[in-house]
Amino acid sequence: MGVDEPYNPLHKKNLGFSVAEALLAKDVVPLPPRERFRGAGIYAIYYTGEFALYRPIVKQNRNGKFSWPIYVGKAIPEGARRGGFGLDTPAGAVLSKRLGEHAQSIEIAQNLGLADFACRFLTVDDIWIPLGENLLIEMFFPIWNTVIDGFGNHDPGSGRYNQRRSAWDELHPGRTWAQRVQSGATQSAIEEKVKAYFAMHPQPPGIQ
């Protein structure tokens, strides 16, 4: 008869789960949050609209349930992106700014409505941000993090438009800069991937 491994509160999965659990205990608020705030951290975005491909997700989020994020992300201090540990780097309002950028992307998409989105967010000490984000993605396998990539992309800038358009921009056209890059996968091909995703994940996958 096997013996379970002793519980280690400092195991990276347990540490990540504590951060994820703290986020999931937060109240759901409109996207973007009404008041600007300071800090870096993690967030989950939820969809409750009528876009047909996302019906299984919507079913999990309506009536105040909000149990299946469509996207999970992080916002880290600017200094941490340039190398080094980034510990105690002044965060400014990076998390608030990131949520605002996402709201703008959704607002200009031709087939999405910003009123159908909400979010949870949590300011977190720098070192725990990637761990919490990774654990949340493992827990929920959000479709905009996996099958429909590109939601978090920025304008690549002049001279770099020879890359392929993301699946997100193909499915939800509207961002002007995305129309300057080369066509990516067809909408029909993306839709088939989405259907296969929901055939495999009819509800949130849960922690592995």
Helices and strands as residue ranges (DSSP letters): H 12-24, E 29-30, E 41-47, G 52-54, H 55-61, E 71-75, G 78-82, H 94-108, G 114-116, E 117-123, G 126-128, H 129-140, H 167-171, G 176-180, H 187-200
